[in-house]
């Protein structure tokens, strides 16, 4: 009996030390992700574009998604690919497109933007697909700004984009 009490007490003390030593890091909340999607949808509708939008946290977990009724079914997967890539790796997909062939989860089409806090900490990414790439990026940034977060840097557009 005494042995069980000692083992239980030791486990409780160890658990307390481990939990105390962990630090919670900010991540993409559901409400913020929903704000990004809604603002992007409103912007696309106002510009007569049909898109899909996917917002991920920095761990690659989908937090919010929407596809407009007139957007083709295929753009859903592309928006998810772009958003997950930008969220996990912390780079706009316009930049990762220049990296050359890589793992399949690294998007190489424009339209994915990383999402950072004011202090620069990565909390996720947004991917937009269905319109010209320049609009996809613009739409993502409209959503990011609507959530009160700093907009992502956009690379200059080449004539063929």
NUTI-902158 format. One record per residue (C-alpha): x negated, y, z; residue in one letter. Coordinates in steps of 0.5 Angstrom, whole numbers, padded with zeros to 4 digits, always signed. Layout:
! residues N
XYZa
...
! end
This chain:
! residues 161
+0000+0000+0000x
-0006+0005+0002x
-0009+0003-0005x
-0003+0005-0009x
-0002+0012-0005x
-0010+0013-0006x
-0009+0012-0014x
-0003+0016-0014x
-0006+0022-0011x
-0012+0021-0015x
-0008+0021-0021x
-0004+0027-0019x
-0010+0031-0018x
-0013+0029-0024x
-0007+0031-0028x
-0007+0038-0025x
-0014+0039-0027x
-0013+0037-0034x
-0006+0041-0035x
-0010+0047-0031x
-0016+0047-0036x
-0011+0048-0043x
-0010+0054-0046x
-0003+0055-0050x
-0005+0058-0057x
+0000+0062-0061x
+0004+0059-0066x
+0009+0060-0071x
+0016+0060-0068x
+0022+0058-0071x
+0025+0065-0070x
+0019+0069-0074x
+0019+0063-0079x
+0027+0064-0080x
+0026+0072-0081x
+0020+0071-0086x
+0025+0066-0090x
+0031+0071-0090x
+0027+0077-0092x
+0024+0074-0098x
+0031+0071-0100x
+0034+0078-0100x
+0028+0081-0103x
+0028+0076-0109x
+0036+0076-0110x
+0035+0084-0110x
+0030+0083-0116x
+0034+0078-0119x
+0029+0072-0118x
+0031+0065-0116x
+0025+0062-0111x
+0024+0057-0106x
+0021+0059-0099x
+0017+0055-0094x
+0014+0057-0088x
+0009+0053-0084x
+0005+0053-0077x
-0002+0053-0077x
-0002+0045-0076x
+0002+0044-0082x
+0009+0043-0079x
+0014+0046-0083x
+0018+0051-0079x
+0023+0054-0084x
+0025+0053-0091x
+0030+0055-0096x
+0032+0054-0104x
+0036+0059-0107x
+0042+0056-0111x
+0039+0058-0118x
+0032+0056-0117x
+0030+0049-0120x
+0029+0043-0115x
+0022+0043-0117x
+0020+0049-0114x
+0022+0047-0107x
+0016+0042-0107x
+0011+0047-0110x
+0013+0052-0105x
+0012+0047-0099x
+0005+0045-0102x
+0003+0053-0102x
+0005+0054-0095x
+0002+0048-0092x
-0004+0050-0095x
-0004+0057-0093x
-0002+0055-0086x
-0007+0050-0085x
-0013+0053-0088x
-0012+0060-0087x
-0013+0063-0094x
-0009+0065-0100x
-0008+0060-0105x
-0010+0065-0110x
-0017+0064-0107x
-0017+0057-0106x
-0015+0056-0113x
-0022+0058-0114x
-0025+0053-0110x
-0025+0048-0116x
-0022+0041-0115x
-0021+0039-0107x
-0016+0035-0103x
-0009+0034-0106x
-0006+0039-0100x
-0011+0045-0102x
-0006+0049-0107x
-0009+0052-0113x
-0003+0056-0115x
-0002+0063-0113x
+0004+0064-0108x
+0002+0062-0101x
-0001+0067-0096x
-0003+0066-0089x
+0000+0069-0083x
-0004+0072-0078x
-0003+0076-0072x
-0005+0083-0071x
-0012+0080-0067x
-0013+0076-0073x
-0011+0069-0070x
-0008+0065-0076x
-0001+0062-0074x
+0002+0059-0080x
+0003+0060-0088x
+0008+0062-0093x
+0009+0059-0100x
+0014+0062-0105x
+0015+0059-0112x
+0020+0060-0117x
+0018+0067-0120x
+0012+0069-0123x
+0006+0068-0118x
+0005+0076-0117x
+0012+0076-0115x
+0012+0070-0111x
+0006+0073-0107x
+0010+0080-0106x
+0016+0076-0103x
+0012+0072-0098x
+0009+0079-0096x
+0016+0082-0095x
+0018+0077-0091x
+0011+0077-0087x
+0012+0085-0086x
+0020+0084-0084x
+0017+0079-0078x
+0013+0085-0076x
+0006+0082-0078x
+0001+0084-0082x
+0001+0083-0089x
-0004+0078-0092x
-0009+0081-0097x
-0007+0080-0104x
-0013+0079-0110x
-0013+0083-0116x
-0009+0080-0121x
-0012+0078-0128x
-0008+0079-0134x
-0006+0072-0135x
-0003+0071-0129x
! end
